[in-house]
Amino acid sequence: MARARTITGSGRPRDPELERRVARAALTVFGRVGWPGFTLDAVAVEAGAGKASIYLRWPNKQAVLVDALHSYIGQVTDVDTGSLHGDLLELARQFLAFYLGDVGKAVLRLGPETRAVPELAEHFDTLWRSQVSTGREIVRRGIARGDVGPDTSATLLLDCLVGGVTNHILTTPPELEAAVAANADQYAADLVEFLLRSLSAPSPPHS
């Protein structure tokens, strides 16, 4: 899901290896401590680079983080598998890959931190819109195929899917993160199966 991007700075000749290290370090630090603790000193230590080298390429810490987000955090993609089950499964796997990857904690911090850092808002908005539009298109296709009823709420279904994945990641203690990553595909399958069973279950009678 990483996307290549030319990082612009103050005219310093490009050093792709250094830029990659700094970008990864920036996301690691941001994911670990958020914006309040995000400093170029911390990024330099994490990247094993001199702070002077960073300042020669980026004017401030906002520019470093925004470039890192552009370079390593892509958008979800719509994969039409031919069934709602398959489409939701692919979507759940993409969300899990986002959150369980090396930059997962940075992705999870994006939303809450946009108020404090307006420079992040555009990137978060792009990511959020790609998630919403992809999810809604998947549900619309499912309704058109007859996989679910015409009154199915795309909002509620996607809230449950994304909320389930996010809660699963956020509530996992550090010592179990490796096990969660290893079982990510099974969790995605179990979650989608549970959601689709819930949609097909009869509604409780009104009292």
C-alpha positions in Angstrom: 0.0 0.0 0.0 3.0 2.3 0.1 3.1 4.9 -2.6 6.3 6.4 -4.0 6.6 10.1 -3.7 9.4 12.5 -4.4 10.1 14.3 -1.1 10.9 18.0 -1.7 13.1 20.0 0.5 15.3 23.1 0.4 17.3 22.0 -2.6 19.5 19.4 -1.0 20.4 16.6 -3.4 18.1 13.6 -2.8 19.3 10.7 -0.7 16.5 8.1 -1.1 17.8 5.8 1.6 18.0 8.6 4.1 14.5 9.9 3.1 13.1 6.4 3.5 14.7 6.0 7.0 13.4 9.4 8.1 9.9 8.8 6.8 9.6 5.4 8.6 11.1 6.9 11.7 8.7 9.8 11.6 5.7 7.4 11.4 7.1 5.2 14.2 7.6 8.2 16.5 4.2 9.7 15.7 2.5 6.3 16.3 4.3 5.9 19.6 3.9 9.3 21.2 1.5 11.3 19.0 1.9 15.0 18.0 2.6 16.3 21.5 5.8 14.2 21.8 6.7 14.3 18.1 10.1 16.1 17.7 12.8 16.1 15.0 15.3 15.1 17.7 13.2 11.9 18.3 12.9 11.3 14.6 16.7 11.7 14.1 17.5 9.2 16.8 15.0 6.7 15.5 16.3 7.1 11.9 20.0 7.1 13.0 20.4 10.4 11.2 21.7 13.8 12.1 19.1 16.4 12.8 21.0 18.8 10.5 20.5 16.4 7.6 16.8 16.4 8.2 16.6 20.2 8.4 18.5 20.4 5.1 15.6 18.5 3.4 12.5 19.6 5.4 11.7 23.0 6.9 9.9 21.7 10.0 8.5 18.7 11.7 5.1 19.1 10.1 6.7 18.8 6.6 8.5 15.6 7.7 5.4 14.0 9.0 3.2 15.0 6.1 5.7 13.6 3.6 6.0 10.4 5.5 2.2 10.0 5.5 2.1 10.6 1.7 4.9 8.1 1.1 3.7 5.2 3.2 0.0 5.4 3.9 -2.1 4.7 0.9 -5.9 4.3 0.4 -8.1 1.3 0.5 -9.0 -0.2 -2.8 -12.2 -1.6 -4.1 -11.8 -5.3 -5.1 -14.9 -6.8 -6.7 -14.8 -10.5 -5.8 -18.3 -11.2 -7.1 -20.0 -11.5 -3.7 -20.6 -9.2 -0.7 -18.9 -11.8 1.5 -15.8 -11.7 -0.6 -15.8 -7.9 -0.9 -16.2 -7.3 2.8 -13.5 -9.9 3.6 -11.1 -8.1 1.3 -12.0 -4.8 2.9 -11.5 -6.2 6.4 -8.1 -7.6 5.4 -7.0 -4.2 4.0 -8.0 -2.5 7.3 -6.1 -5.1 9.3 -3.1 -4.6 7.1 -3.2 -0.8 7.7 -3.4 -1.2 11.5 -1.1 -4.1 12.0 1.6 -2.9 9.7 4.7 -1.0 10.7 2.8 2.3 10.5 -0.4 1.1 12.0 -0.3 3.1 15.1 0.3 6.3 13.1 -2.8 5.5 11.0 -4.8 5.1 14.2 -3.6 8.5 15.5 -4.4 10.4 12.4 -8.0 11.2 13.2 -7.6 12.3 16.8 -4.6 14.4 15.9 -6.0 16.4 13.0 -7.5 19.1 15.3 -4.1 19.8 16.8 -2.2 19.6 13.5 -4.3 21.1 10.6 -1.5 20.0 8.1 -2.7 16.4 8.8 -6.3 17.1 8.1 -6.1 16.9 4.3 -4.4 13.5 4.4 -6.8 12.1 6.9 -9.8 13.4 4.9 -8.4 11.7 1.8 -8.0 8.4 3.6 -11.4 8.6 5.3 -13.2 9.5 2.0 -11.5 6.5 0.3 -12.7 4.2 3.1 -16.3 5.5 3.0 -16.7 5.5 -0.8 -15.2 2.0 -1.1 -17.3 0.6 1.6 -20.5 2.1 0.3 -19.9 0.9 -3.2 -19.3 -2.6 -1.8 -22.7 -2.6 0.0 -24.5 -1.1 -3.0 -23.2 -4.0 -5.1 -24.3 -6.5 -2.5 -27.8 -5.0 -2.5 -27.9 -5.1 -6.3 -26.8 -8.8 -6.3 -29.4 -9.7 -3.7 -26.8 -10.7 -1.2 -28.5 -8.5 1.4 -31.9 -6.8 1.6 -32.5 -3.4 -0.1 -33.0 -1.8 3.4 -29.5 -2.7 4.5 -27.8 0.3 6.1 -24.3 0.7 4.6 -23.4 3.1 7.5 -24.3 0.6 10.2 -22.7 -2.4 8.4 -19.4 -0.4 7.8 -19.4 1.0 11.3 -19.5 -2.6 12.6 -16.8 -3.8 10.3 -14.4 -0.9 10.8 -15.2 -0.6 14.5 -14.7 -4.3 15.0 -11.3 -4.2 13.4 -10.2 -1.0 15.2 -11.4 -2.3 18.6 -9.6 -5.6 18.0 -6.3 -3.7 17.4 -6.7 -1.1 20.1 -7.5 -3.6 22.8 -4.7 -6.0 22.0 -2.0 -6.0 24.7 1.5 -5.6 23.3 2.5 -9.2 24.2 -0.3 -10.5 21.9 0.3 -8.3 18.9 2.3 -10.9 17.1 -0.4 -13.5 17.6 -3.1 -11.1 16.4 -1.0 -10.4 13.2 -0.5 -14.1 12.6 -4.3 -14.7 12.8 -5.5 -11.6 11.0 -7.0 -13.4 8.1 -9.0 -15.7 10.4 -10.2 -12.8 12.4 -11.3 -11.0 9.2 -13.2 -14.2 8.1 -14.9 -14.6 11.5 -15.9 -10.9 11.6 -17.4 -10.9 8.2 -19.2 -14.2 8.8 -20.7 -12.8 12.0 -21.9 -9.6 10.4 -23.5 -11.4 7.5 -25.2 -13.9 9.8 -26.5 -11.0 11.8 -28.0 -9.3 8.7 -29.8 -12.5 7.8 -31.2 -13.2 11.3 -34.9 -12.4 11.8 -35.7 -9.2 13.6 -37.0 -9.5 17.2 -40.7 -8.9 17.6 -41.8 -5.4 18.7 -43.1 -5.3 22.2 
